[in-house]
Amino acid sequence: MQPQRSGPFPYVPINRRPRITWPNGARLALWIIPNVETFPLNEPVPGGTGLAPDVINWAPRDYGNRVGIFRMMEVMARHGVPGWEFMGHNQSNARLLHLMAPDEERRVVLATFSRIEKATGHRPKGWLSSSLQESW
C-alpha cells in the first residue's frame, strides 16, 4: 500500500455506492471474527504500564486464550457458526510493527506467514498489524 490521503480505497460517500444485496433478500449480514492474540508476560502489553511483567493488563488477555476462546468455540458450534480462518496478524500483539525498521518489519511479516502456512497448509492472503498499528 502506498501512502495516500483517503487510505487504501478511493473515497466514495455511502450515498453514491452501489446497493448491497444479501442472499435470500436478507437485510443484515453478520460476520463473527474472534481475534485470538498472544501477549507474552515477558513483553510490555500495549496500552499497559509499559513494563514487563504487567500482570494486571496481561491476565485478562491470557484468560481469553486459556478459557474464553474455548467458551466462544462451544457457543459458535452450538449455533452452527461455520469455520475458522487464520490471518496474518503478528508473532505477538506486544510487538508493534510500525515502530520497527522496514527490513525488520518485513522479516517478521514473512516469518509469520511462513509459520501459519506450515501449520495450516495455506499462506494468509491479508495482514492486520498488531494493535491496528499499520505502516505504509
The first five atom37 places (N, CA, C, CB, O) and aatype in JSON, in Angstrom:
{
  "aatype": [12, 5, 14, 5, 1, 15, 7, 14, 13, 14, 18, 19, 14, 9, 2, 1, 1, 14, 1, 9, 16, 17, 14, 2, 7, 0, 1, 10, 0, 10, 17, 9, 9, 14, 2, 19, 6, 16, 13, 14, 10, 2, 6, 14, 19, 14, 7, 7, 16, 7, 10, 0, 14, 3, 19, 9, 2, 17, 0, 14, 1, 3, 18, 7, 2, 1, 19, 7, 9, 13, 1, 12, 12, 6, 19, 12, 0, 1, 8, 7, 19, 14, 7, 17, 6, 13, 12, 7, 8, 2, 5, 15, 2, 0, 1, 10, 10, 8, 10, 12, 0, 14, 3, 6, 6, 1, 1, 19, 19, 10, 0, 16, 13, 15, 1, 9, 6, 11, 0, 16, 7, 8, 1, 14, 11, 7, 17, 10, 15, 15, 15, 10, 5, 6, 15, 17],
  "atom_mask": [
    [1, 1, 1, 1, 1],
    [1, 1, 1, 1, 1],
    [1, 1, 1, 1, 1],
    [1, 1, 1, 1, 1],
    [1, 1, 1, 1, 1],
    [1, 1, 1, 1, 1],
    [1, 1, 1, 0, 1],
    [1, 1, 1, 1, 1],
    [1, 1, 1, 1, 1],
    [1, 1, 1, 1, 1],
    [1, 1, 1, 1, 1],
    [1, 1, 1, 1, 1],
    [1, 1, 1, 1, 1],
    [1, 1, 1, 1, 1],
    [1, 1, 1, 1, 1],
    [1, 1, 1, 1, 1],
    [1, 1, 1, 1, 1],
    [1, 1, 1, 1, 1],
    [1, 1, 1, 1, 1],
    [1, 1, 1, 1, 1],
    [1, 1, 1, 1, 1],
    [1, 1, 1, 1, 1],
    [1, 1, 1, 1, 1],
    [1, 1, 1, 1, 1],
    [1, 1, 1, 0, 1],
    [1, 1, 1, 1, 1],
    [1, 1, 1, 1, 1],
    [1, 1, 1, 1, 1],
    [1, 1, 1, 1, 1],
    [1, 1, 1, 1, 1],
    [1, 1, 1, 1, 1],
    [1, 1, 1, 1, 1],
    [1, 1, 1, 1, 1],
    [1, 1, 1, 1, 1],
    [1, 1, 1, 1, 1],
    [1, 1, 1, 1, 1],
    [1, 1, 1, 1, 1],
    [1, 1, 1, 1, 1],
    [1, 1, 1, 1, 1],
    [1, 1, 1, 1, 1],
    [1, 1, 1, 1, 1],
    [1, 1, 1, 1, 1],
    [1, 1, 1, 1, 1],
    [1, 1, 1, 1, 1],
    [1, 1, 1, 1, 1],
    [1, 1, 1, 1, 1],
    [1, 1, 1, 0, 1],
    [1, 1, 1, 0, 1],
    [1, 1, 1, 1, 1],
    [1, 1, 1, 0, 1],
    [1, 1, 1, 1, 1],
    [1, 1, 1, 1, 1],
    [1, 1, 1, 1, 1],
    [1, 1, 1, 1, 1],
    [1, 1, 1, 1, 1],
    [1, 1, 1, 1, 1],
    [1, 1, 1, 1, 1],
    [1, 1, 1, 1, 1],
    [1, 1, 1, 1, 1],
    [1, 1, 1, 1, 1],
    [1, 1, 1, 1, 1],
    [1, 1, 1, 1, 1],
    [1, 1, 1, 1, 1],
    [1, 1, 1, 0, 1],
    [1, 1, 1, 1, 1],
    [1, 1, 1, 1, 1],
    [1, 1, 1, 1, 1],
    [1, 1, 1, 0, 1],
    [1, 1, 1, 1, 1],
    [1, 1, 1, 1, 1],
    [1, 1, 1, 1, 1],
    [1, 1, 1, 1, 1],
    [1, 1, 1, 1, 1],
    [1, 1, 1, 1, 1],
    [1, 1, 1, 1, 1],
    [1, 1, 1, 1, 1],
    [1, 1, 1, 1, 1],
    [1, 1, 1, 1, 1],
    [1, 1, 1, 1, 1],
    [1, 1, 1, 0, 1],
    [1, 1, 1, 1, 1],
    [1, 1, 1, 1, 1],
    [1, 1, 1, 0, 1],
    [1, 1, 1, 1, 1],
    [1, 1, 1, 1, 1],
    [1, 1, 1, 1, 1],
    [1, 1, 1, 1, 1],
    [1, 1, 1, 0, 1],
    [1, 1, 1, 1, 1],
    [1, 1, 1, 1, 1],
    [1, 1, 1, 1, 1],
    [1, 1, 1, 1, 1],
    [1, 1, 1, 1, 1],
    [1, 1, 1, 1, 1],
    [1, 1, 1, 1, 1],
    [1, 1, 1, 1, 1],
    [1, 1, 1, 1, 1],
    [1, 1, 1, 1, 1],
    [1, 1, 1, 1, 1],
    [1, 1, 1, 1, 1],
    [1, 1, 1, 1, 1],
    [1, 1, 1, 1, 1],
    [1, 1, 1, 1, 1],
    [1, 1, 1, 1, 1],
    [1, 1, 1, 1, 1],
    [1, 1, 1, 1, 1],
    [1, 1, 1, 1, 1],
    [1, 1, 1, 1, 1],
    [1, 1, 1, 1, 1],
    [1, 1, 1, 1, 1],
    [1, 1, 1, 1, 1],
    [1, 1, 1, 1, 1],
    [1, 1, 1, 1, 1],
    [1, 1, 1, 1, 1],
    [1, 1, 1, 1, 1],
    [1, 1, 1, 1, 1],
    [1, 1, 1, 1, 1],
    [1, 1, 1, 1, 1],
    [1, 1, 1, 1, 1],
    [1, 1, 1, 1, 1],
    [1, 1, 1, 0, 1],
    [1, 1, 1, 1, 1],
    [1, 1, 1, 1, 1],
    [1, 1, 1, 1, 1],
    [1, 1, 1, 1, 1],
    [1, 1, 1, 0, 1],
    [1, 1, 1, 1, 1],
    [1, 1, 1, 1, 1],
    [1, 1, 1, 1, 1],
    [1, 1, 1, 1, 1],
    [1, 1, 1, 1, 1],
    [1, 1, 1, 1, 1],
    [1, 1, 1, 1, 1],
    [1, 1, 1, 1, 1],
    [1, 1, 1, 1, 1],
    [1, 1, 1, 1, 1]
  ],
  "atom_positions": [
    [[0.86, -1.18, 0.0], [0.0, 0.0, 0.0], [0.9, 1.23, 0.0], [-0.97, 0.0, 1.23], [1.9, 1.3, 0.71]],
    [[0.52, 2.18, -0.79], [1.26, 3.43, -0.87], [0.56, 4.5, -0.03], [1.41, 3.89, -2.33], [-0.66, 4.5, 0.08]],
    [[1.35, 5.42, 0.55], [0.72, 6.5, 1.32], [-0.25, 7.31, 0.46], [1.79, 7.42, 1.92], [0.11, 7.77, -0.63]],
    [[-1.46, 7.47, 0.94], [-2.43, 8.33, 0.27], [-3.46, 8.82, 1.28], [-3.13, 7.58, -0.9], [-3.77, 8.13, 2.25]],
    [[-3.97, 9.99, 1.04], [-4.84, 10.67, 1.99], [-6.1, 9.88, 2.34], [-5.23, 12.0, 1.43], [-6.5, 9.87, 3.51]],
    [[-6.73, 9.22, 1.37], [-8.01, 8.55, 1.64], [-7.83, 7.09, 2.05], [-8.9, 8.62, 0.42], [-8.82, 6.35, 2.11]],
    [[-6.62, 6.65, 2.32], [-6.4, 5.27, 2.72], [-6.28, 4.35, 1.52], [0.0, 0.0, 0.0], [-6.02, 4.81, 0.41]],
    [[-6.48, 3.05, 1.73], [-6.25, 2.09, 0.64], [-7.36, 2.03, -0.4], [-6.05, 0.73, 1.21], [-7.21, 1.36, -1.42]],
    [[-8.49, 2.73, -0.17], [-9.62, 2.68, -1.09], [-9.97, 4.09, -1.52], [-10.85, 1.98, -0.43], [-9.8, 5.04, -0.76]],
    [[-10.47, 4.24, -2.76], [-10.92, 5.56, -3.2], [-12.08, 6.03, -2.32], [-11.34, 5.53, -4.69], [-12.89, 5.22, -1.87]],
    [[-12.17, 7.32, -2.09], [-13.26, 7.87, -1.3], [-14.54, 7.87, -2.13], [-12.92, 9.3, -0.82], [-14.6, 8.46, -3.21]],
    [[-15.56, 7.2, -1.61], [-16.89, 7.21, -2.22], [-17.89, 7.33, -1.08], [-17.16, 5.9, -3.11], [-17.95, 6.43, -0.23]],
    [[-18.68, 8.41, -1.02], [-19.65, 8.55, 0.06], [-20.69, 7.42, 0.01], [-20.35, 9.92, -0.02], [-20.98, 6.89, -1.06]],
    [[-21.23, 7.07, 1.14], [-22.17, 5.95, 1.26], [-23.36, 6.09, 0.32], [-22.66, 5.83, 2.69], [-23.86, 5.09, -0.19]],
    [[-23.82, 7.33, 0.1], [-25.0, 7.52, -0.76], [-24.67, 7.46, -2.26], [-25.64, 8.85, -0.44], [-25.56, 7.63, -3.09]],
    [[-23.42, 7.22, -2.6], [-23.04, 7.07, -4.01], [-22.46, 5.69, -4.31], [-22.02, 8.15, -4.39], [-21.94, 5.45, -5.4]],
    [[-22.55, 4.79, -3.34], [-22.05, 3.43, -3.54], [-23.16, 2.54, -4.09], [-21.5, 2.84, -2.22], [-24.34, 2.82, -3.88]],
    [[-22.78, 1.46, -4.79], [-23.8, 0.52, -5.26], [-24.54, -0.11, -4.08], [-23.17, -0.57, -6.15], [-23.96, -0.31, -3.01]],
    [[-25.8, -0.43, -4.3], [-26.61, -1.07, -3.26], [-26.07, -2.48, -3.02], [-28.11, -1.12, -3.67], [-25.77, -3.21, -3.96]],
    [[-25.96, -2.86, -1.76], [-25.52, -4.2, -1.4], [-26.74, -5.08, -1.25], [-24.67, -4.18, -0.08], [-27.7, -4.72, -0.56]],
    [[-26.72, -6.23, -1.9], [-27.81, -7.18, -1.74], [-27.24, -8.47, -1.16], [-28.55, -7.43, -3.09], [-26.22, -8.97, -1.63]],
    [[-27.92, -8.98, -0.16], [-27.5, -10.21, 0.51], [-28.35, -11.38, 0.01], [-27.61, -10.07, 2.04], [-29.46, -11.17, -0.47]],
    [[-27.83, -12.6, 0.13], [-28.59, -13.78, -0.32], [-29.96, -13.87, 0.36], [-27.79, -15.06, -0.04], [-30.12, -13.47, 1.52]],
    [[-30.92, -14.38, -0.36], [-32.28, -14.61, 0.14], [-32.96, -13.33, 0.61], [-32.26, -15.61, 1.26], [-33.87, -13.38, 1.44]],
    [[-32.54, -12.19, 0.11], [-33.17, -10.93, 0.48], [-32.9, -10.48, 1.9], [0.0, 0.0, 0.0], [-33.59, -9.6, 2.41]],
    [[-31.9, -11.07, 2.56], [-31.58, -10.68, 3.94], [-31.21, -9.2, 3.99], [-30.41, -11.54, 4.51], [-30.62, -8.66, 3.05]],
    [[-31.57, -8.56, 5.09], [-31.26, -7.14, 5.26], [-30.01, -6.91, 6.09], [-32.43, -6.43, 5.91], [-29.53, -5.78, 6.22]],
    [[-29.48, -7.98, 6.65], [-28.33, -7.86, 7.54], [-27.41, -9.05, 7.34], [-28.78, -7.77, 9.02], [-27.86, -10.18, 7.18]],
    [[-26.11, -8.77, 7.35], [-25.11, -9.84, 7.31], [-24.28, -9.72, 8.58], [-24.2, -9.75, 6.01], [-23.95, -8.62, 9.02]],
    [[-23.94, -10.85, 9.16], [-23.15, -10.88, 10.39], [-21.93, -11.74, 10.17], [-23.99, -11.41, 11.59], [-22.03, -12.87, 9.71]],
    [[-20.78, -11.19, 10.5], [-19.52, -11.91, 10.36], [-18.87, -11.92, 11.74], [-18.58, -11.27, 9.27], [-18.47, -10.87, 12.24]],
    [[-18.76, -13.08, 12.33], [-18.15, -13.2, 13.66], [-16.67, -13.48, 13.47], [-18.84, -14.34, 14.5], [-16.28, -14.45, 12.82]],
    [[-15.84, -12.62, 14.05], [-14.4, -12.71, 13.86], [-13.71, -12.73, 15.22], [-13.88, -11.54, 12.98], [-13.32, -11.67, 15.72]],
    [[-13.55, -13.91, 15.82], [-12.76, -13.95, 17.07], [-11.29, -13.72, 16.73], [-12.96, -15.31, 17.82], [-10.73, -14.4, 15.87]],
    [[-10.69, -12.79, 17.39], [-9.3, -12.44, 17.14], [-8.46, -13.01, 18.28], [-9.1, -10.88, 17.02], [-8.41, -12.42, 19.36]],
    [[-7.82, -14.14, 18.06], [-7.03, -14.82, 19.09], [-5.6, -14.28, 19.0], [-7.07, -16.38, 18.91], [-4.94, -14.45, 17.98]],
    [[-5.14, -13.65, 20.06], [-3.85, -12.98, 20.05], [-2.99, -13.45, 21.23], [-4.03, -11.46, 20.09], [-3.5, -13.91, 22.25]],
    [[-1.69, -13.31, 21.06], [-0.75, -13.69, 22.11], [-0.11, -12.44, 22.7], [0.34, -14.64, 21.56], [0.34, -11.55, 21.97]],
    [[-0.08, -12.37, 24.0], [0.6, -11.3, 24.74], [1.56, -11.96, 25.72], [-0.43, -10.36, 25.48], [1.13, -12.38, 26.8]],
    [[2.85, -12.07, 25.39], [3.78, -12.7, 26.32], [3.92, -11.9, 27.61], [5.15, -12.86, 25.66], [3.91, -10.66, 27.59]],
    [[4.04, -12.6, 28.72], [4.19, -11.94, 30.02], [5.52, -11.2, 30.12], [4.08, -12.97, 31.15], [5.64, -10.24, 30.89]],
    [[6.52, -11.64, 29.36], [7.84, -11.01, 29.45], [8.02, -9.85, 28.46], [8.92, -12.04, 29.21], [9.14, -9.39, 28.24]],
    [[6.9, -9.37, 27.87], [6.95, -8.2, 27.0], [5.88, -7.21, 27.48], [6.72, -8.6, 25.49], [4.84, -7.63, 27.98]],
    [[6.13, -5.9, 27.34], [5.11, -4.93, 27.74], [3.82, -5.11, 26.96], [5.64, -3.5, 27.56], [3.86, -5.38, 25.76]],
    [[2.68, -4.97, 27.62], [1.37, -5.06, 26.97], [1.0, -3.69, 26.42], [0.27, -5.58, 27.97], [1.01, -2.71, 27.17]],
    [[0.69, -3.58, 25.11], [0.3, -2.27, 24.56], [-0.87, -1.69, 25.35], [-0.08, -2.4, 23.07], [-1.85, -2.37, 25.64]],
    [[-0.74, -0.41, 25.69], [-1.78, 0.26, 26.46], [-1.66, 0.0, 27.96], [0.0, 0.0, 0.0], [-2.46, 0.52, 28.74]],
    [[-0.67, -0.79, 28.35], [-0.47, -1.1, 29.77], [0.52, -0.16, 30.42], [0.0, 0.0, 0.0], [0.61, 1.01, 30.07]],
    [[1.28, -0.69, 31.37], [2.23, 0.12, 32.12], [3.49, 0.45, 31.34], [2.6, -0.57, 33.39], [4.22, 1.37, 31.7]],
    [[3.76, -0.3, 30.28], [5.0, -0.12, 29.53], [6.14, -0.94, 30.1], [0.0, 0.0, 0.0], [7.26, -0.9, 29.58]],
    [[5.86, -1.69, 31.17], [6.87, -2.52, 31.82], [6.46, -3.98, 31.71], [7.05, -2.11, 33.3], [5.3, -4.3, 31.43]],
    [[7.42, -4.86, 31.92], [7.12, -6.31, 31.98], [7.77, -6.87, 33.23], [7.63, -7.06, 30.68], [8.92, -6.53, 33.52]],
    [[7.09, -7.71, 33.98], [5.74, -8.19, 33.73], [4.69, -7.13, 34.11], [5.49, -9.48, 34.5], [4.87, -6.34, 35.03]],
    [[3.58, -7.16, 33.36], [2.46, -6.27, 33.59], [1.23, -7.15, 33.81], [2.24, -5.25, 32.38], [0.35, -7.24, 32.95]],
    [[1.17, -7.8, 34.96], [0.17, -8.82, 35.23], [-1.25, -8.29, 35.12], [0.38, -9.4, 36.61], [-2.12, -8.99, 34.59]],
    [[-1.52, -7.09, 35.6], [-2.89, -6.58, 35.6], [-3.43, -6.4, 34.17], [-2.95, -5.25, 36.36], [-4.63, -6.54, 33.96]],
    [[-2.57, -6.08, 33.2], [-3.01, -5.93, 31.81], [-2.83, -7.22, 31.0], [-2.24, -4.8, 31.15], [-3.51, -7.42, 30.0]],
    [[-1.93, -8.07, 31.43], [-1.69, -9.34, 30.73], [-2.76, -10.38, 31.08], [-0.3, -9.88, 31.08], [-3.19, -11.13, 30.21]],
    [[-3.18, -10.45, 32.34], [-4.06, -11.52, 32.82], [-5.38, -11.64, 32.05], [-4.36, -11.3, 34.27], [-5.74, -12.75, 31.68]],
    [[-6.11, -10.55, 31.79], [-7.37, -10.71, 31.04], [-7.13, -11.25, 29.63], [-8.11, -9.38, 30.96], [-7.96, -11.99, 29.1]],
    [[-6.02, -10.87, 29.01], [-5.71, -11.37, 27.67], [-5.33, -12.84, 27.72], [-4.57, -10.55, 27.05], [-5.71, -13.61, 26.84]],
    [[-4.61, -13.23, 28.72], [-4.23, -14.64, 28.86], [-5.46, -15.49, 29.17], [-3.17, -14.81, 29.96], [-5.55, -16.63, 28.71]],
    [[-6.39, -14.96, 29.95], [-7.64, -15.67, 30.24], [-8.36, -16.0, 28.93], [-8.55, -14.81, 31.16], [-8.9, -17.1, 28.78]],
    [[-8.38, -15.06, 28.01], [-9.04, -15.29, 26.74], [-8.46, -16.47, 26.0], [0.0, 0.0, 0.0], [-9.21, -17.25, 25.4]],
    [[-7.14, -16.64, 26.02], [-6.5, -17.75, 25.31], [-6.64, -19.07, 26.05], [-5.04, -17.44, 25.09], [-6.63, -20.13, 25.41]],
    [[-6.77, -19.04, 27.35], [-6.84, -20.28, 28.13], [-8.27, -20.74, 28.39], [-6.13, -20.09, 29.45], [-8.53, -21.94, 28.52]],
    [[-9.21, -19.8, 28.46], [-10.58, -20.14, 28.84], [-11.59, -19.55, 27.85], [-10.88, -19.64, 30.25], [-12.4, -20.29, 27.28]],
    [[-11.55, -18.26, 27.65], [-12.57, -17.56, 26.88], [-12.76, -18.08, 25.47], [0.0, 0.0, 0.0], [-13.9, -18.25, 25.03]],
    [[-11.68, -18.35, 24.75], [-11.81, -18.8, 23.37], [-12.54, -20.14, 23.29], [-10.43, -18.93, 22.73], [-13.3, -20.36, 22.35]],
    [[-12.32, -21.02, 24.26], [-12.99, -22.33, 24.22], [-14.48, -22.18, 24.51], [-12.34, -23.29, 25.24], [-15.3, -22.93, 23.97]],
    [[-14.84, -21.23, 25.34], [-16.26, -20.96, 25.58], [-16.9, -20.4, 24.31], [-16.44, -19.97, 26.75], [-18.03, -20.76, 23.96]],
    [[-16.19, -19.52, 23.63], [-16.7, -18.97, 22.37], [-16.86, -20.07, 21.32], [-15.77, -17.86, 21.85], [-17.85, -20.1, 20.59]],
    [[-15.89, -20.97, 21.24], [-15.95, -22.06, 20.26], [-17.16, -22.95, 20.52], [-14.65, -22.89, 20.29], [-17.83, -23.38, 19.58]],
    [[-17.43, -23.24, 21.79], [-18.6, -24.07, 22.13], [-19.9, -23.4, 21.72], [-18.62, -24.36, 23.64], [-20.77, -24.05, 21.14]],
    [[-20.04, -22.11, 22.0], [-21.26, -21.38, 21.65], [-21.43, -21.32, 20.13], [-21.24, -19.96, 22.25], [-22.53, -21.53, 19.62]],
    [[-20.35, -21.04, 19.42], [-20.45, -20.95, 17.96], [-20.79, -22.31, 17.35], [-19.14, -20.41, 17.36], [-21.58, -22.38, 16.42]],
    [[-20.2, -23.39, 17.87], [-20.53, -24.73, 17.37], [-21.99, -25.06, 17.64], [-19.61, -25.79, 18.01], [-22.67, -25.63, 16.79]],
    [[-22.47, -24.71, 18.82], [-23.86, -24.99, 19.2], [-24.84, -24.29, 18.26], [-24.12, -24.55, 20.64], [-25.92, -24.81, 17.99]],
    [[-24.46, -23.11, 17.77], [-25.36, -22.33, 16.91], [-25.01, -22.44, 15.42], [-25.33, -20.88, 17.33], [-25.55, -21.7, 14.6]],
    [[-24.12, -23.36, 15.09], [-23.81, -23.62, 13.69], [-23.02, -22.53, 12.99], [0.0, 0.0, 0.0], [-23.11, -22.4, 11.77]],
    [[-22.26, -21.75, 13.73], [-21.41, -20.73, 13.11], [-20.25, -21.46, 12.43], [-20.9, -19.67, 14.17], [-19.49, -22.16, 13.1]],
    [[-20.1, -21.29, 11.13], [-19.13, -22.1, 10.39], [-17.69, -21.61, 10.5], [-19.5, -22.14, 8.96], [-17.41, -20.42, 10.62]],
    [[-16.8, -22.6, 10.46], [-15.39, -22.41, 10.12], [-14.54, -21.44, 10.89], [0.0, 0.0, 0.0], [-15.03, -20.57, 11.61]],
    [[-13.27, -21.63, 10.73], [-12.24, -20.78, 11.3], [-11.22, -20.5, 10.22], [-11.58, -21.44, 12.55], [-10.95, -21.35, 9.37]],
    [[-10.66, -19.32, 10.24], [-9.62, -18.96, 9.3], [-8.45, -18.37, 10.07], [-10.14, -17.96, 8.23], [-8.62, -17.84, 11.16]],
    [[-7.28, -18.48, 9.49], [-6.1, -17.85, 10.05], [-5.8, -16.61, 9.23], [-4.88, -18.83, 10.07], [-5.98, -16.59, 8.01]],
    [[-5.34, -15.57, 9.91], [-4.92, -14.38, 9.19], [-3.58, -13.92, 9.74], [-5.99, -13.25, 9.3], [-3.27, -14.15, 10.91]],
    [[-2.81, -13.27, 8.9], [-1.55, -12.7, 9.35], [-1.81, -11.53, 10.27], [0.0, 0.0, 0.0], [-2.48, -10.57, 9.89]],
    [[-1.27, -11.61, 11.47], [-1.53, -10.54, 12.45], [-0.26, -10.14, 13.19], [-2.6, -10.99, 13.45], [-0.1, -8.96, 13.5]],
    [[0.62, -11.06, 13.48], [1.94, -10.8, 14.07], [2.34, -12.02, 14.88], [1.94, -9.51, 14.97], [1.56, -12.96, 15.03]],
    [[3.55, -11.99, 15.38], [4.03, -13.07, 16.24], [3.61, -12.83, 17.68], [5.55, -13.2, 16.15], [3.5, -13.77, 18.47]],
    [[3.39, -11.59, 18.02], [2.96, -11.18, 19.35], [2.27, -9.84, 19.21], [4.16, -11.1, 20.34], [2.75, -8.96, 18.49]],
    [[1.16, -9.67, 19.88], [0.47, -8.39, 19.81], [1.2, -7.3, 20.58], [-0.94, -8.54, 20.33], [0.83, -6.14, 20.52]],
    [[2.25, -7.68, 21.3], [3.04, -6.7, 22.05], [4.13, -6.08, 21.19], [3.66, -7.36, 23.28], [4.78, -5.13, 21.62]],
    [[4.35, -6.6, 19.99], [5.4, -6.08, 19.1], [4.75, -5.23, 18.01], [6.23, -7.26, 18.46], [4.06, -5.74, 17.13]],
    [[4.96, -3.94, 18.09], [4.32, -3.01, 17.16], [5.19, -2.82, 15.93], [4.04, -1.65, 17.84], [6.29, -2.26, 16.01]],
    [[4.69, -3.28, 14.79], [5.48, -3.28, 13.57], [5.79, -1.87, 13.07], [4.77, -4.05, 12.49], [6.85, -1.65, 12.49]],
    [[4.9, -0.93, 13.28], [5.14, 0.42, 12.77], [6.3, 1.11, 13.48], [3.87, 1.26, 12.91], [6.76, 2.17, 13.04]],
    [[6.78, 0.53, 14.57], [7.93, 1.08, 15.27], [9.24, 0.4, 14.86], [7.74, 0.95, 16.78], [10.31, 0.79, 15.31]],
    [[9.15, -0.63, 14.0], [10.33, -1.37, 13.56], [10.9, -0.75, 12.29], [9.99, -2.85, 13.32], [10.21, -0.06, 11.54]],
    [[12.18, -1.02, 12.07], [12.8, -0.65, 10.79], [12.13, -1.47, 9.69], [14.35, -0.9, 10.82], [11.72, -2.61, 9.94]],
    [[12.0, -0.93, 8.49], [11.31, -1.65, 7.41], [11.83, -3.07, 7.16], [11.42, -0.85, 6.15], [11.03, -3.97, 6.91]],
    [[13.12, -3.28, 7.22], [13.66, -4.63, 7.0], [13.24, -5.59, 8.1], [15.19, -4.59, 6.91], [12.93, -6.75, 7.81]],
    [[13.22, -5.14, 9.33], [12.79, -5.98, 10.46], [11.3, -6.27, 10.35], [13.11, -5.29, 11.81], [10.87, -7.41, 10.57]],
    [[10.51, -5.26, 10.02], [9.08, -5.44, 9.85], [8.8, -6.49, 8.76], [8.4, -4.1, 9.48], [7.98, -7.39, 8.96]],
    [[9.48, -6.37, 7.64], [9.32, -7.33, 6.53], [9.67, -8.74, 6.99], [10.2, -6.92, 5.32], [8.97, -9.69, 6.65]],
    [[10.76, -8.89, 7.76], [11.18, -10.2, 8.25], [10.11, -10.81, 9.15], [12.51, -10.09, 9.01], [9.8, -11.99, 9.03]],
    [[9.54, -10.01, 10.05], [8.51, -10.5, 10.97], [7.26, -10.93, 10.21], [8.15, -9.42, 12.01], [6.69, -11.98, 10.49]],
    [[6.82, -10.12, 9.25], [5.62, -10.45, 8.47], [5.84, -11.74, 7.69], [5.26, -9.29, 7.5], [4.99, -12.63, 7.73]],
    [[6.95, -11.86, 7.0], [7.22, -13.07, 6.21], [7.36, -14.3, 7.1], [8.48, -12.89, 5.36], [6.9, -15.39, 6.73]],
    [[8.0, -14.15, 8.26], [8.13, -15.28, 9.19], [6.76, -15.7, 9.73], [9.07, -14.91, 10.36], [6.5, -16.89, 9.91]],
    [[5.89, -14.73, 9.98], [4.54, -15.04, 10.45], [3.76, -15.78, 9.37], [3.79, -13.75, 10.85], [3.11, -16.78, 9.66]],
    [[3.83, -15.3, 8.15], [3.17, -16.0, 7.03], [3.68, -17.44, 6.91], [3.4, -15.25, 5.71], [2.89, -18.37, 6.73]],
    [[4.99, -17.61, 7.0], [5.58, -18.96, 6.87], [5.1, -19.88, 7.98], [7.11, -18.88, 6.89], [4.8, -21.05, 7.74]],
    [[5.02, -19.37, 9.19], [4.58, -20.2, 10.32], [3.12, -20.62, 10.16], [4.77, -19.44, 11.65], [2.77, -21.77, 10.43]],
    [[2.27, -19.7, 9.74], [0.86, -20.03, 9.52], [0.74, -21.04, 8.38], [0.03, -18.76, 9.22], [-0.04, -21.99, 8.47]],
    [[1.5, -20.84, 7.31], [1.45, -21.77, 6.19], [1.91, -23.16, 6.6], [2.33, -21.25, 5.04], [1.34, -24.16, 6.17]],
    [[2.93, -23.24, 7.42], [3.41, -24.54, 7.9], [2.34, -25.24, 8.75], [4.71, -24.37, 8.72], [2.17, -26.45, 8.65]],
    [[1.63, -24.47, 9.57], [0.62, -25.05, 10.47], [-0.67, -25.43, 9.76], [0.31, -24.08, 11.59], [-1.32, -26.4, 10.14]],
    [[-1.05, -24.66, 8.73], [-2.37, -24.85, 8.11], [-2.32, -25.37, 6.68], [-3.11, -23.57, 8.13], [-3.32, -25.87, 6.16]],
    [[-1.15, -25.26, 6.04], [-1.05, -25.64, 4.63], [-1.42, -24.51, 3.69], [0.0, 0.0, 0.0], [-1.36, -24.68, 2.47]],
    [[-1.82, -23.34, 4.24], [-2.21, -22.2, 3.4], [-1.51, -20.94, 3.89], [-3.76, -22.01, 3.4], [-1.38, -20.71, 5.09]],
    [[-1.08, -20.14, 2.94], [-0.45, -18.86, 3.28], [-1.55, -17.8, 3.37], [0.63, -18.47, 2.22], [-2.41, -17.73, 2.5]],
    [[-1.54, -16.98, 4.41], [-2.56, -15.92, 4.5], [-2.5, -14.98, 3.3], [-2.37, -15.11, 5.8], [-1.43, -14.76, 2.73]],
    [[-3.66, -14.45, 2.93], [-3.74, -13.51, 1.8], [-3.78, -12.07, 2.27], [-4.96, -13.82, 0.96], [-3.68, -11.15, 1.45]],
    [[-3.94, -11.86, 3.55], [-4.04, -10.5, 4.06], [-3.25, -10.31, 5.33], [0.0, 0.0, 0.0], [-2.66, -11.26, 5.86]],
    [[-3.24, -9.1, 5.83], [-2.49, -8.77, 7.03], [-3.22, -7.69, 7.81], [-1.06, -8.3, 6.67], [-3.77, -6.75, 7.24]],
    [[-3.23, -7.84, 9.12], [-3.74, -6.82, 10.03], [-2.7, -6.68, 11.13], [-5.17, -7.19, 10.61], [-2.53, -7.6, 11.93]],
    [[-2.02, -5.57, 11.17], [-0.93, -5.42, 12.15], [-1.45, -5.42, 13.59], [-0.16, -4.14, 11.87], [-2.59, -5.05, 13.87]],
    [[-0.56, -5.84, 14.47], [-0.91, -5.87, 15.89], [-1.29, -4.48, 16.37], [0.26, -6.42, 16.72], [-0.72, -3.48, 15.96]],
    [[-2.29, -4.46, 17.25], [-2.83, -3.22, 17.81], [-3.33, -2.26, 16.73], [-1.78, -2.52, 18.66], [-3.46, -1.06, 16.98]],
    [[-3.62, -2.79, 15.53], [-4.08, -1.99, 14.39], [-3.12, -0.86, 14.05], [-5.45, -1.42, 14.68], [-3.53, 0.16, 13.5]],
    [[-1.85, -1.05, 14.36], [-0.83, -0.04, 14.1], [-0.13, -0.4, 12.79], [0.2, 0.05, 15.27], [0.93, -1.03, 12.78]],
    [[-0.74, 0.02, 11.69], [-0.23, -0.3, 10.36], [0.91, 0.65, 9.98], [-1.35, -0.22, 9.32], [1.08, 1.72, 10.56]],
    [[1.67, 0.22, 9.01], [2.67, 1.1, 8.4], [2.43, 1.08, 6.9], [4.14, 0.63, 8.76], [1.7, 0.23, 6.39]],
    [[3.02, 2.0, 6.2], [2.82, 2.03, 4.74], [3.53, 0.86, 4.12], [3.34, 3.36, 4.14], [3.49, 0.69, 2.9]]
  ]
}
